[in-house]
Amino acid sequence: MKSDIRVCSAWRERHDRPVYTLSRTCPVCGDEAENSAPAPFDPNDSYGEYRRALKRRSR
């Protein structure tokens, strides 16, 4: 499930701390809000196969 919590894209320049919201725009400055969670994986990760193999071995 994708995260619905968003953070103001310009919080480093305009705010003292991150401003979180559920809407598509920042409630304080009105700027665009972006997804606050990082992507779970990168499909173009060239070492992903090796990391998964290591993880399976360590279990």
N, C-alpha and C positions, 0 to 999 in steps of 0.2 A: 504494500500500500504506500502510495506516495504521500509525503508529508504535506499537510495543509497549512502548516505554520510558515509564514513568510517573514523576511526581514527587509527593512528599507535598504535599497541598493546604494544609497549615498550616505549611510549612517556615519562613516568615518569622517566625512567632510562636514556634515551638518549637525550631528548630534554628539552628545557626550558618551553615549553608550548605544548599543543596538536597540532599535525599535522594532518589536515583533508585532505582527498583525495577522489576521485571517483574510483580509481583503487584498486586492491586487495593487492598492496604492497605500503609501504611508499615511497614517492618520494625522501626523504632526506636520510634515512638509508637503505632502501630496505627490511626492516622487514615486516612481515605480518600485514595487516590492518584488523580491525574488525568493525562490525556494531556499530555506535556511539549511536544509539537510544536504550533505554531499551525495554524489551518486554512489550507489552501493558497489559498483564495479565498472570498469572501462572495457567495453567489448574489443577495443584495439590493443589491450594489454598483452605485450609479447611474452611476458613472464608468468601470466596467469596460470597456464597449464602446470608449470613447475611448482608454483605456490600451492595449488590445490593438491598436487601429488604429495608434497611434503606434509600438508595438513592431514591427508588420509593416512600417511605412514605414522604420524605421531599419535594417532588415536588409539 
